[in-house]
């Protein structure tokens, strides 16, 4: 991510910037960073995960959103666009967003890792996501190997990690979904 300017933005100014921009930005602590575009493989992985989740949740009171849904971490102020977001029950919108385009109650967040963002996604961003009270699981999908990591909030509030590799199934207990790793990385064009 590259910093858009050395201006200290309010959340309201950030929302105005987002409205007028063709580029998505992250917001934190008055700073705004442009989010880089993804590769074709990154886009395909987002769709594969989104499709698997949508099909699995078809008859449940949950909805799957793509990377156009902005999520705000109330505890830290981070405004960002996860690659895939699952919200269960009523969608809670950020009252500070007059256009009502910012969610604040995701249950599951998915990030497709990339070489340029992996350290941030596994570190600082993951730390922000863990501060969302409604988040039960955070899914990190590797870009360089067939591996899916699930970071899960346990009943006692602690966090655990589970890794699923090729031939295995990533299980999202909080929403009752199973994601076969082979299906996440399925590419019918590579045959």
VOBA-272656 format. One record per residue: residue in one letter; x, y, z of N, C-alpha, C in turn. Coordinates in steps of 0.1 Angstrom, whole numbers, plus 2048, in hexadecimal, padded with zeros to 3 digits. Each point is the difference from the previous one (the first is absolute). Layout:
<sites>
AXYZXYZXYZ ...
</sites>
This chain:
<sites>
X8087F48007F880C80080980C800 X7FC80A7F980780D8007F780B806 X8068098077F980B8067FB80A7F6 X7F38038017FA8097F680580F802 X80280480C80380E80380580180E X80680C80380580280E7F6809807 X7F47FF7FD7F58078067FA7F780B X7FC80680B7F97F980B7F18017FD X7FA7F47FC7F27FF7FC7F77FD80C X7F48058007F67FB8097FA7F47F9 X7F87F88077F97F57FA7F68057F5 X7FA80C8037F78067F78078047F3 X80C8068018078047F48057F37F8 X8037F68088047F37F97F47FB7F8 X7F48008067F47FB7F87FE8087F4 X80280D8007FF8097F580A7FD7F5 X80C7FD80580B7FC7F67FC7F37F9 X7FB7F68087FC7F47FA7F58017F6 X7F78098037F48037F68058057F3 X80A8098008058077F480C7F87FA X8047F580580C7F97FB7FD7F37F9 X8077FD7F67FF7F37F98097F6807 X80780480A8097F78077FB7FE80E X8017F48067FC7FD80E80C805809 X7FD80480B80A80580A7FD7F980E X80A7FF8077FF7FC80F80180D808 X7FA80080B80080B8098047FC80E X80A8078068037FD80E80780C806 X7FB80580B80780B80780280C7F8 X7F68047F880180C7F88087FE7F3 X8067F57FE8087FD7F47F87F87F6 X8038027F37F97F97F680A7FA7F6 X7FE7F37FD8097F97F87F97FA7F4 X8058017F47FA7FA7F48027F1801 X7F67F87FD8027F28008037FB7F2 X80A7F87FF8057FC7F27F67F67FA X7FF8007F37F77F77F98067F2800 X7F87F67FE8047F28018037FA7F3 X8067F58008047F87F47F47F87FC X8007FB7F47F57F77FB7FE7F480A X80B7FA8057FF7F58097FA80480D X80380C8057FB80580C7F08027FF X7FC8067F57F28017FD7F97F37FF X8067F67FA7FA7F37FE7FE7F980E X80A8028097FF7FA80D7F5806808 X7FF80D7FF7F58078077F27FA7FB X7FF7FF7F37F37FA7FB7FE7F2804 X80A7F88007FF7F28047FB7FF80F X8078078087FC80080F7F2806801 X7FD80B7FA7F38068017F57F67FB X8027F97F57F67F77FB7FE7F4809 X80B7FB8057FF7F480A7F880480C X80380C8057F980580C7F18037FD X7FE8067F57F28037FC7F77F37FE X8067F77FA7F97F37FE7FE7F980D X8098008097FF7F980D7F6808809 X7FF80D7FF7F88078097F28037FA X7FD7FA7F57F38037F97F4800809 X7FF7F78097F47FF80880280480F X80B80880280380580D7FE80F801 X7FE80680B7FE80E80180D808800 X8087FE7F680D8067FE8018057F1 X80780A7FE8028057F280F8027FE X8047FD7F380E8017FC80280D7F8 X80A80880380280C7F980E8007FA X8028067F480D8017F980880B805 X80A8037F980A80A8057FB80F7FE X7F48027FC7FB80D8007FA80580D X7FE7F68097FA80480D80B805809 X7FF80C8058098068097FC7FC80E X80A7FC8087FE7FC80E80880A809 X7FA80480B8078098098027F980D X80C8008058037FB80E7FE80B80A X7F58008077FD80A80980B80380A X8067F680580A80180B80D8087FC X8037FF7F380C8067FB7FE80B7F6 X7F48007FA7FD8097F58047FC7F2 X8067F47FF8047FB7F27F47FF7F8 X8008067F47F67FE7F58077F97F5 X7FB7F47FC8077F87F67F67F87F8 X8057F97F67F87F87F78057F2800 X7FB7F78098047F27FF7FD7FA7F3 X8077F67FC7FD7F97F37F37FA800 X7FC7F980B7F37FA8027FB80380E X7F48038027FA80280D7F37F8802 X7FE7FA80B7F47F98037FA80780C X7F38047FE7F880680B7F47F7803 X7FE7FD80D7F57F88037F6808809 X7F47FD7FE7F58088067FF80E7FA X7FD80A8077FD80D7FB80E8077FD X8008077F480C8077FC80080D808 X80A80380880280C80880980A7F8 X7FA80B7FD80880A7F880680B80A X80B8057FC80780A8087F880D800 X7FC80580C7F880C80180780C7FB X80D8007FF80880B7FC8018017F0 X7FB7F67FA8007FF7F17F28047FB X7FE80D7FC7F28047FC7FB7F97F4 X8087FA7F77FC7F97F57FC7F1803 X8047FC80C7FD7F28058077F67F7 X80D8027FE8077F67F880B7F9808 X80080180D80A7FB8097FA7F780A X8047F38007FB7F680980980080D X7FA7FC80B8097FF80C7FD7F3808 X7F97F67FA7FE7F48078027F37F8 X80C7FF7FA8037F47F88027F480A X7FC7F47FB8027F480880D7F97FB X8028007F280C7FA7FB80680A7F6 X80E8018008078097F780A7F77F8 X8018027F380A7F97F88098097F9 X80D7FD80180A8087F98087F67F7 X8018037F38097F97F780D806801 X80A7F980580D8068028078037F2 X80980A8008088027F480E804805 X80A7FF7F780D80380580280E806 X7F880A7FB80280D8057F880380D X7F67F88037F880380C8007F580A X8077F57FE7FF7F480980480480E X80C80780280480380D7F6809807 X7FA80A7F97F68098067F47F8804 X7FB7F77F67F47F98038017F680C X80C7FA8018037F680B80380780D X80480D7FF80480780C7F680B805 X80380C7FC7F880B8047F17FF7FD X7FD7FD7F47F27FF7FC7F97F5808 X8067F58017FB7F58087FD80580F X8098078057FE80680E7F4809800 X7FE8087F67F38087FF7F47F7800 X8007F67F77F47F87FE7FD7F980D X80A7FC8087FD7F980C7F880980A X80180D7FE7F98098097F18027FD X7FB7FA7F57F28017FD7F97F6808 X7F78048097FA7F68097F87F57F9 X7FA8037F57F87F67F98087F67F7 X80D8027FE8087F77F88037F4807 X7FD7F47FA8037F380680C7FA7F9 X8018027F380B7FA7F88058097F5 X80D7FF7FF8078087F58077F67F8 X7FE8007F38057F67F780B8077F7 X80C7FA80080B8057F98047F67F5 X7FE8047F38027F77F580E8037FA X8097F680080D8027FB8008027F1 X80A8087FB8018037F180A7F77FA X8097FB80780C7F97FB8007F0802 X7F57FC8067FF7F18037F17FE803 X7FC7F37FF7F27FD8037FF7FE80F X7FD80B8077FF80080F7F780A805 X7F77FD8097F68098058017FF80F X80280C80680280180F7F3806806 X7FB7FA80A7F480680780580480E X7FE80D80280280580E7F3801806 X7FE7F980B7F37FE80680080680F X7F58078037FD80480E7FA7F5807 X8077FC80B7FB7F58087F580580A X7F97F78077F680480A80580880B X80D7FE80480680880B80580D7FB X7FF8047F380580C7FB80E7FF7FA X8077F580280D7FE7FA7FF7FD7F2 X80B8017F98007FD7F18087F47FD X7FC7F77F78077F57FC8028007F1 X8097F87FB8027FF7F17FF7F27FC X7FA7FF7F47FF7F27FA8048027F1 X8087F77FB8048007F27FB7F47F8 X7FA8037F57FB7F67F78088017F3 X8057F47FB8098007F47F97F87F5 X8067FF7F57FB7F87F47FA7F3805 X7F47FC7FB7FA7F48047F880080D X80180C8077F980180D7F580A7FF X7F880280A7F580980180280A80B X7FE80D7FC80080A80A7F2801806 X7FF7FF80D7F38008067FE80D808 X7F48077FC7FD80C8077F47FC80A X8047FE80C7F67FB80A7F580A803 X80480D8007F680A8047F48017F7 X8027FC7F37F58017F67FD7F37FA X8067F58057FD7F37FC8047FD7F1 X80B8057FC8047FE7F280D7F87FF X8017F97F580C7F97FD8058057F2 X80D8037FF8068057F480B7F67FC X7FD7F87F680B7F77FB80B8087FA X80C7FE80580B8087FB8027FF7F1 X7FE7F47FA8017FE7F27F68087F8 X7F48028067F68097F980480F801 X80680480B80480E80180A8037F5 X8097F77FD80B8027F67FC7FA7F2 X7F47FC7FF7FC7FA7F380180A7F4 X8077FB7F68028087F47FD7F87F3 X7F38017FB7FD7F87F48088047F4 X80680B8008088057F480E7FA800 X8047FA80B80E7FB8008017F17FB X7F57FB7FB8007F27FB8047FF7F2 
</sites>
